[in-house]
Amino acid sequence: MKNALITGITGQDGSYLAELLLEKGYEVYGIWRRKANVDYGNIAHLKDKIHLIYADMTDPVSLISAMRISQADEVYNLAAQSFVYASWDTPVATADINAVGVTNMLEAIRLVKPEARFYQASTSEMFGLVQETPQRETTPFYPRSPYGVAKLYGHWITKNYRESYGMFACSGILFNHESERRGLEFVTRKITDAAVRIAAGMQDCVELGNLDAKRDWGHSQDYVRAMWLMLQQEQPDDYVIATNETRTVREFAETAFRCAGIEIQWQGSGIDEIGVNKANGRTVVRINEKFFRPAEVEFLLGDPSKAEKALGWKREISFSQLVERMVENDRRLITGEN
């Protein structure tokens, strides 16, 4: 039996990864922050099957303690200030958690159990103003947000510890991945939740930002499998995890509303463009400039061929299935169905 330590275990990826590792017979430990009110997030159904340790990515002493308690054979660093838009409001906190926090975790591993294998959650946001299409492991980085910059530090410090100390340290450059467990502050979940509420007469419309931004969207359940596969290899390396398909925010909205029973028809152009319900002409989507980023990432498309060849990984959940699952889950949430 192996021991695994997951930072960010209460989040979307952390919960799916915990489920996967439990299925594989791991003893699973998770790091969570102490709060006034206990919040298990996405792991409420797992709380009796895992071990939770109070720690914080900005507190090295607590991470050293977490390593001593867990004696982890594998460490998955998924903790982050994960909302890109908010990183302009909290750039220093984002750097403390997403950048320096990675060093804190690597140092804890190096001091307590240097033979442990480490996974760092890197991101396609590091590509930012893309220098090559599709983006692959060798594509130059050009981050366009405090979030992307901080994540780039985490990516390079992981590589540095691998090369300096011979640690088994990998980075997964994951492109956008969503699920039913995604927070409502993210545009994908904002759209699916709104589509269901509008269809049920509980909401009039939803306000969005840049409808033309293109993303490579997959499902979190597929992507956590890639994380595990990376740590099972003979040698550590970095991998792009993506679908090699790109869709606009507009296309995501169209698909989500269609799943909710609404066909969108677009009218106007630019910031005055609106999406109306084709059946009754009511406006269901508006553009609001406040949701535009100060520096936009316009186009992301990942090439997962290295991961497919070396890891034997392949995504199993299609884009349409992803959106359908999110819409159906939001429908159950508002109707109270199980």
Disulfide bonds with the S-S distance in Angstrom:
none
